[in-house]
Amino acid sequence: MSTERVNPPDLSPATGFSHAVVATGSRIVFLAGQTALDTDGKVTGDSLPEQFERALANLLAALTAADGTPADLARVTVYATDVAAYRSQAAEIGRIWRQLAGRDYPAMAVVEVVRLWDEQAMVELDGFAVLP
């Protein structure tokens, strides 16, 4: 796969995301929404960063099972039940992202939602990847 991160200078600086990702490859992997569920189907983590870390790990586990890597991610959407809390903890969330997924950021959006399927969940991530 070939990816090109596009961050035009006439847009605000892309910090922790890319404005656009041009991807060429032969396989597209659509990743279902992942929350902080453990293998028993229970939400883990009492804080937003803890839940974000587990949700991202779950998303990356699904991607790995499809023979992908974090660098193959073209798009990720973050659904948060409290965007203000997400923003206030963005530095820690960014550290978690870099630790688990590196610095090849996909195109991203953060969307506030009233609630998620699992009532205790504070965050959910979905996305797609393009594989060679």
N, CA, C and O of each residue as an XYZ file, in Angstrom:
528
protein
N       0.838     -1.173      0.000
C       0.000      0.000      0.000
C       0.881      1.233      0.000
O       1.984      1.244      0.545
N       0.370      2.239     -0.611
C       1.033      3.535     -0.612
C       0.075      4.549     -0.018
O      -1.084      4.631     -0.424
N       0.555      5.317      0.939
C      -0.267      6.383      1.498
C       0.500      7.688      1.443
O       1.717      7.733      1.623
N      -0.234      8.724      1.194
C       0.332     10.067      1.201
C      -0.539     10.906      2.113
O      -1.740     11.045      1.881
N       0.064     11.466      3.153
C      -0.646     12.367      4.053
C      -0.596     13.760      3.446
O       0.480     14.253      3.107
N      -1.748     14.395      3.306
C      -1.840     15.705      2.671
C      -2.319     16.714      3.710
O      -3.430     16.618      4.232
N      -1.456     17.677      3.995
C      -1.772     18.729      4.961
C      -1.420     20.081      4.353
O      -0.316     20.588      4.550
N      -2.372     20.669      3.606
C      -2.108     21.917      2.896
C      -1.736     23.050      3.857
O      -2.307     23.156      4.943
N      -0.784     23.894      3.460
C      -0.359     24.989      4.324
C      -1.434     26.053      4.539
O      -1.332     26.844      5.477
N      -2.464     26.088      3.687
C      -3.517     27.088      3.857
C      -4.620     26.620      4.805
O      -5.610     27.328      4.989
N      -4.465     25.433      5.411
C      -5.386     24.967      6.445
C      -4.679     25.030      7.793
O      -3.455     25.145      7.856
N      -5.451     24.956      8.861
C      -4.837     24.978     10.187
C      -3.878     23.799     10.322
O      -4.064     22.769      9.674
N      -2.850     23.946     11.162
C      -1.892     22.850     11.314
C      -2.588     21.567     11.768
O      -3.448     21.586     12.648
N      -2.203     20.474     11.160
C      -2.772     19.165     11.503
C      -1.980     18.602     12.674
O      -0.832     18.186     12.516
N      -2.594     18.593     13.839
C      -1.955     18.082     15.044
C      -2.703     16.845     15.492
O      -3.837     16.939     15.961
N      -2.085     15.695     15.353
C      -2.720     14.449     15.757
C      -3.685     13.878     14.734
O      -4.443     12.960     15.051
N      -3.676     14.393     13.529
C      -4.515     13.893     12.441
C      -3.932     14.392     11.140
O      -3.041     15.241     11.151
N      -4.411     13.887     10.023
C      -4.063     14.418      8.706
C      -5.335     14.958      8.069
O      -6.413     14.390      8.238
N      -5.201     16.064      7.331
C      -6.376     16.627      6.667
C      -6.905     15.691      5.595
O      -8.116     15.593      5.397
N      -6.013     15.008      4.906
C      -6.417     14.056      3.870
C      -5.367     12.953      3.785
O      -4.192     13.164      4.085
N      -5.814     11.792      3.378
C      -4.911     10.671      3.146
C      -5.258     10.091      1.789
O      -6.388      9.664      1.557
N      -4.282     10.078      0.894
C      -4.441      9.455     -0.407
C      -3.851      8.054     -0.279
O      -2.662      7.898     -0.001
N      -4.685      7.036     -0.483
C      -4.239      5.656     -0.301
C      -4.486      4.859     -1.577
O      -5.546      4.946     -2.198
N      -3.485      4.091     -1.942
C      -3.645      3.171     -3.058
C      -3.277      1.782     -2.564
O      -2.287      1.605     -1.854
N      -4.066      0.821     -2.938
C      -3.837     -0.554     -2.516
C      -4.905     -1.429     -3.120
O      -5.729     -0.971     -3.912
N      -4.888     -2.689     -2.741
C      -5.841     -3.610     -3.355
C      -6.919     -4.115     -2.404
O      -7.880     -4.747     -2.843
N      -6.773     -3.846     -1.105
C      -7.769     -4.325     -0.146
C      -8.176     -3.192      0.779
O      -7.333     -2.440      1.268
N      -9.477     -3.078      1.014
C      -9.985     -2.112      1.981
C     -10.561     -2.899      3.146
O     -11.344     -3.830      2.954
N     -10.170     -2.522      4.350
C     -10.667     -3.161      5.564
C     -11.537     -2.144      6.293
O     -11.061     -1.078      6.685
N     -12.802     -2.474      6.472
C     -13.714     -1.626      7.225
C     -13.732     -2.128      8.656
O     -14.023     -3.298      8.906
N     -13.420     -1.246      9.595
C     -13.297     -1.614     10.994
C     -14.528     -1.165     11.773
O     -14.869      0.018     11.794
N     -15.183     -2.121     12.407
C     -16.375     -1.833     13.206
C     -16.003     -0.983     14.412
O     -14.851     -0.962     14.845
N     -16.986     -0.290     14.941
C     -16.782      0.519     16.133
C     -16.301     -0.330     17.294
O     -16.836     -1.405     17.563
N     -15.286      0.171     17.973
C     -14.718     -0.529     19.120
C     -14.761      0.378     20.339
O     -14.356      1.539     20.288
N     -15.257     -0.175     21.430
C     -15.223      0.519     22.713
C     -14.197     -0.188     23.594
O     -13.392     -0.979     23.101
N     -14.225      0.088     24.869
C     -13.259     -0.476     25.811
C     -13.715     -1.826     26.348
O     -13.530     -2.116     27.530
N     -14.307     -2.650     25.496
C     -14.765     -3.967     25.940
C     -13.591     -4.919     26.109
O     -12.677     -4.960     25.285
N     -13.634     -5.695     27.211
C     -12.645     -6.750     27.388
C     -13.166     -8.028     26.733
O     -14.227     -8.016     26.109
N     -12.437     -9.112     26.869
C     -12.826    -10.357     26.210
C     -14.093    -10.965     26.788
O     -14.688    -11.852     26.176
N     -14.519    -10.494     27.972
C     -15.780    -10.951     28.561
C     -16.953    -10.057     28.174
O     -18.079    -10.287     28.616
N     -16.697     -9.035     27.351
C     -17.762     -8.145     26.919
C     -18.121     -7.072     27.933
O     -19.219     -6.517     27.889
N     -17.200     -6.776     28.849
C     -17.429     -5.743     29.863
C     -16.564     -4.527     29.555
O     -15.405     -4.660     29.161
N     -17.141     -3.338     29.740
C     -16.395     -2.106     29.537
C     -15.377     -1.966     30.663
O     -15.711     -2.111     31.839
N     -14.124     -1.681     30.285
C     -13.062     -1.506     31.264
C     -12.589     -0.064     31.259
O     -12.741      0.647     30.266
N     -12.017      0.360     32.368
C     -11.465      1.707     32.472
C     -12.455      2.685     33.056
O     -13.605      2.771     32.624
N     -11.985      3.427     34.055
C     -12.838      4.419     34.714
C     -12.672      5.819     34.141
O     -13.492      6.701     34.395
N     -11.614      6.022     33.370
C     -11.367      7.354     32.809
C     -11.431      7.292     31.282
O     -11.321      6.221     30.684
N     -11.607      8.439     30.678
C     -11.648      8.526     29.218
C     -10.332      8.042     28.592
O     -10.379      7.262     27.640
N      -9.157      8.471     29.086
C      -7.923      7.945     28.482
C      -7.797      6.423     28.612
O      -7.338      5.766     27.677
N      -8.195      5.858     29.748
C      -8.140      4.400     29.905
C      -9.051      3.720     28.896
O      -8.666      2.726     28.282
N     -10.248      4.245     28.724
C     -11.172      3.657     27.758
C     -10.682      3.871     26.328
O     -10.824      2.981     25.490
N     -10.110      5.035     26.041
C      -9.571      5.285     24.708
C      -8.471      4.276     24.387
O      -8.427      3.732     23.284
N      -7.588      4.029     25.344
C      -6.486      3.093     25.122
C      -7.007      1.702     24.788
O      -6.509      1.058     23.864
N      -8.007      1.232     25.533
C      -8.556     -0.106     25.263
C      -9.296     -0.132     23.925
O      -9.160     -1.087     23.161
N     -10.082      0.917     23.638
C     -10.820      0.968     22.365
C      -9.855      0.980     21.183
O     -10.086      0.288     20.191
N      -8.769      1.762     21.276
C      -7.788      1.799     20.202
C      -7.086      0.450     20.076
O      -6.865     -0.033     18.966
N      -6.738     -0.153     21.199
C      -6.109     -1.482     21.163
C      -7.042     -2.490     20.497
O      -6.589     -3.336     19.725
N      -8.337     -2.406     20.788
C      -9.314     -3.313     20.164
C      -9.397     -3.066     18.658
O      -9.437     -4.017     17.877
N      -9.422     -1.800     18.248
C      -9.465     -1.462     16.826
C      -8.221     -2.003     16.114
O      -8.314     -2.573     15.027
N      -7.063     -1.817     16.739
C      -5.822     -2.284     16.131
C      -5.740     -3.809     16.124
O      -5.137     -4.384     15.218
N      -6.330     -4.468     17.106
C      -6.366     -5.936     17.113
C      -7.186     -6.450     15.934
O      -6.799     -7.418     15.278
N      -8.312     -5.806     15.668
C      -9.125     -6.196     14.513
C      -8.352     -5.955     13.219
O      -8.391     -6.779     12.306
N      -7.654     -4.829     13.142
C      -6.859     -4.510     11.960
C      -5.728     -5.527     11.777
O      -5.483     -5.992     10.664
N      -5.053     -5.865     12.849
C      -3.972     -6.853     12.788
C      -4.498     -8.205     12.327
O      -3.845     -8.888     11.538
N      -5.678     -8.597     12.814
C      -6.279     -9.870     12.415
C      -6.583     -9.906     10.920
O      -6.655    -10.977     10.317
N      -6.763     -8.719     10.325
C      -7.001     -8.614      8.877
C      -5.703     -8.372      8.118
O      -5.721     -7.994      6.947
N      -4.568     -8.595      8.796
C      -3.229     -8.441      8.213
C      -2.852     -6.994      7.928
O      -2.071     -6.725      7.016
N      -3.398     -6.064      8.698
C      -3.054     -4.661      8.536
C      -2.189     -4.160      9.675
O      -1.995     -4.846     10.679
N      -1.673     -2.953      9.504
C      -0.867     -2.286     10.522
C      -1.442     -0.893     10.759
O      -2.229     -0.412      9.944
N      -1.070     -0.235     11.853
C      -1.570      1.125     12.078
C      -1.269      2.085     10.930
O      -2.052      3.000     10.673
N      -0.150      1.891     10.239
C       0.196      2.763      9.109
C      -0.777      2.609      7.947
O      -0.829      3.469      7.068
N      -1.557      1.512      7.931
C      -2.532      1.287      6.861
C      -3.843      2.036      7.097
O      -4.678      2.112      6.196
N      -4.034      2.590      8.299
C      -5.280      3.312      8.594
C      -5.396      4.543      7.711
O      -4.484      5.368      7.657
N      -6.510      4.661      7.027
C      -6.759      5.824      6.185
C      -7.739      6.788      6.853
O      -7.668      7.998      6.641
N      -8.652      6.248      7.659
C      -9.685      7.075      8.283
C     -10.085      6.467      9.619
O     -10.273      5.254      9.723
N     -10.217      7.309     10.645
C     -10.726      6.901     11.959
C     -11.699      7.966     12.434
O     -11.412      9.160     12.351
N     -12.845      7.535     12.932
C     -13.801      8.436     13.560
C     -13.867      8.078     15.038
O     -14.001      6.911     15.406
N     -13.773      9.102     15.875
C     -13.869      8.945     17.323
C     -15.219      9.495     17.748
O     -15.539     10.654     17.482
N     -16.008      8.660     18.409
C     -17.290      9.081     18.957
C     -17.099      9.210     20.462
O     -16.745      8.235     21.126
N     -17.328     10.401     21.008
C     -17.127     10.650     22.428
C     -18.413     11.167     23.047
O     -19.135     11.956     22.438
N     -18.690     10.719     24.252
C     -19.893     11.196     24.938
C     -19.678     12.571     25.569
O     -20.635     13.198     26.022
N     -18.428     13.045     25.602
C     -18.124     14.360     26.162
C     -16.898     14.921     25.447
O     -15.766     14.639     25.838
N     -17.122     15.713     24.403
C     -16.019     16.262     23.627
C     -15.184     17.218     24.469
O     -13.969     17.284     24.281
N     -15.791     17.959     25.390
C     -15.017     18.864     26.247
C     -14.013     18.060     27.081
O     -12.863     18.476     27.225
N     -14.426     16.936     27.621
C     -13.517     16.073     28.385
C     -12.435     15.518     27.468
O     -11.270     15.439     27.858
N     -12.814     15.132     26.254
C     -11.853     14.613     25.273
C     -10.795     15.675     24.982
O      -9.599     15.382     24.976
N     -11.237     16.900     24.741
C     -10.298     17.989     24.442
C      -9.382     18.276     25.624
O      -8.187     18.512     25.444
N      -9.936     18.255     26.829
C      -9.119     18.569     28.006
C      -8.071     17.491     28.285
O      -7.078     17.746     28.968
N      -8.294     16.294     27.758
C      -7.350     15.192     27.958
C      -6.642     14.797     26.658
O      -6.094     13.701     26.536
N      -6.670     15.717     25.696
C      -6.124     15.426     24.369
C      -4.633     15.094     24.401
O      -4.182     14.252     23.625
N      -3.866     15.727     25.271
C      -2.428     15.437     25.332
C      -2.195     13.982     25.731
O      -1.367     13.301     25.127
N      -2.911     13.506     26.735
C      -2.751     12.117     27.161
C      -3.280     11.149     26.101
O      -2.674     10.108     25.846
N      -4.408     11.494     25.490
C      -4.966     10.654     24.424
C      -3.995     10.597     23.241
O      -3.812      9.538     22.640
N      -3.382     11.716     22.910
C      -2.392     11.746     21.835
C      -1.184     10.874     22.156
O      -0.662     10.189     21.276
N      -0.738     10.896     23.407
C       0.384     10.051     23.823
C       0.027      8.580     23.645
O       0.842      7.786     23.176
N      -1.207      8.224     24.026
C      -1.676      6.837     23.868
C      -1.691      6.464     22.393
O      -1.238      5.382     22.021
N      -2.214      7.363     21.541
C      -2.253      7.085     20.099
C      -0.839      6.810     19.578
O      -0.606      5.810     18.898
N       0.107      7.709     19.903
C       1.468      7.553     19.391
C       2.109      6.263     19.895
O       2.846      5.607     19.159
N       1.831      5.897     21.147
C       2.390      4.673     21.723
C       1.866      3.435     21.000
O       2.630      2.508     20.732
N       0.577      3.411     20.683
C      -0.031      2.225     20.075
C      -0.015      2.238     18.545
O       0.129      1.188     17.917
N      -0.162      3.420     17.945
C      -0.352      3.486     16.496
C       0.732      4.262     15.761
O       0.770      4.235     14.531
N       1.603      4.946     16.471
C       2.672      5.688     15.817
C       2.246      7.085     15.394
O       1.250      7.627     15.873
N       3.026      7.649     14.488
C       2.808      9.038     14.073
C       2.280      9.179     12.647
O       2.192     10.296     12.136
N       1.930      8.077     11.998
C       1.310      8.147     10.673
C      -0.191      8.308     10.885
O      -0.939      7.330     10.886
N      -0.615      9.547     11.065
C      -2.001      9.802     11.429
C      -2.942      9.657     10.236
O      -2.634     10.133      9.144
N      -4.086      9.003     10.435
C      -5.100      8.950      9.389
C      -5.907     10.245      9.375
O      -5.743     11.100     10.245
N      -6.768     10.376      8.392
C      -7.771     11.437      8.436
C      -8.698     11.079      9.596
O      -9.099      9.923      9.733
N      -9.041     12.061     10.431
C      -9.809     11.765     11.643
C     -10.879     12.813     11.881
O     -10.804     13.940     11.391
N     -11.882     12.403     12.653
C     -12.903     13.320     13.150
C     -13.291     12.851     14.541
O     -13.264     11.657     14.837
N     -13.653     13.805     15.391
C     -14.198     13.504     16.723
C     -15.622     14.040     16.737
O     -15.858     15.212     16.442
N     -16.566     13.174     17.083
C     -17.979     13.518     17.064
C     -18.562     13.258     18.456
O     -18.362     12.187     19.029
N     -19.275     14.233     18.986
C     -19.944     14.023     20.277
C     -21.283     13.333     20.053
O     -22.054     13.706     19.169
N     -21.539     12.322     20.869
C     -22.786     11.573     20.797
C     -23.445     11.575     22.177
O     -22.775     11.755     23.194
N     -24.750     11.375     22.200
C     -25.482     11.368     23.463
C     -25.078     10.178     24.318
O     -24.865     10.311     25.523
N     -24.975      9.013     23.685
C     -24.534      7.807     24.381
C     -24.114      6.791     23.345
O     -24.405      6.922     22.156
N     -23.421      5.775     23.828
C     -22.964      4.694     22.960
C     -23.741      3.432     23.296
O     -24.478      3.396     24.281
N     -23.577      2.391     22.478
C     -24.314      1.147     22.675
C     -24.120      0.612     24.085
O     -25.086      0.253     24.757
N     -22.863      0.558     24.535
C     -22.570      0.146     25.905
C     -22.666      1.384     26.789
O     -21.879      2.318     26.638
N     -23.615      1.395     27.699
C     -23.904      2.599     28.475
C     -22.704      3.150     29.239
O     -22.608      4.362     29.435
N     -21.793      2.294     29.670
C     -20.627      2.754     30.430
C     -19.526      3.298     29.527
O     -18.576      3.912     30.012
N     -19.643      3.083     28.223
C     -18.597      3.512     27.291
C     -18.601      5.026     27.119
O     -19.652      5.647     26.961
N     -17.410      5.603     27.152
C     -17.233      7.041     26.957
C     -16.733      7.374     25.561
O     -16.830      8.514     25.108
N     -16.189      6.352     24.877
C     -15.569      6.591     23.573
C     -15.673      5.332     22.713
O     -15.626      4.211     23.220
N     -15.814      5.538     21.409
C     -15.839      4.451     20.444
C     -15.064      4.906     19.215
O     -15.149      6.068     18.817
N     -14.307      3.988     18.615
C     -13.532      4.298     17.422
C     -13.905      3.324     16.309
O     -14.035      2.122     16.538
N     -14.076      3.861     15.102
C     -14.225      2.999     13.923
C     -13.370      3.594     12.814
O     -12.820      4.684     12.970
N     -13.255      2.895     11.715
C     -12.453      3.430     10.631
C     -12.302      2.459      9.491
O     -12.983      1.435      9.423
N     -11.389      2.800      8.589
C     -11.038      1.869      7.529
C      -9.570      2.012      7.181
O      -8.948      3.053      7.393
N      -9.046      0.934      6.642
C      -7.642      0.871      6.264
C      -7.539      0.383      4.826
O      -8.425     -0.315      4.334
N      -6.461      0.753      4.163
C      -6.197      0.278      2.805
C      -4.902     -0.530      2.860
O      -3.848     -0.022      3.241
N      -5.010     -1.806      2.468
C      -3.873     -2.725      2.509
C      -3.377     -3.012      1.106
O      -4.126     -2.883      0.138
N      -2.100     -3.405      0.992
C      -1.558     -3.721     -0.336
C      -2.246     -4.922     -0.962
O      -1.906     -5.316     -2.077
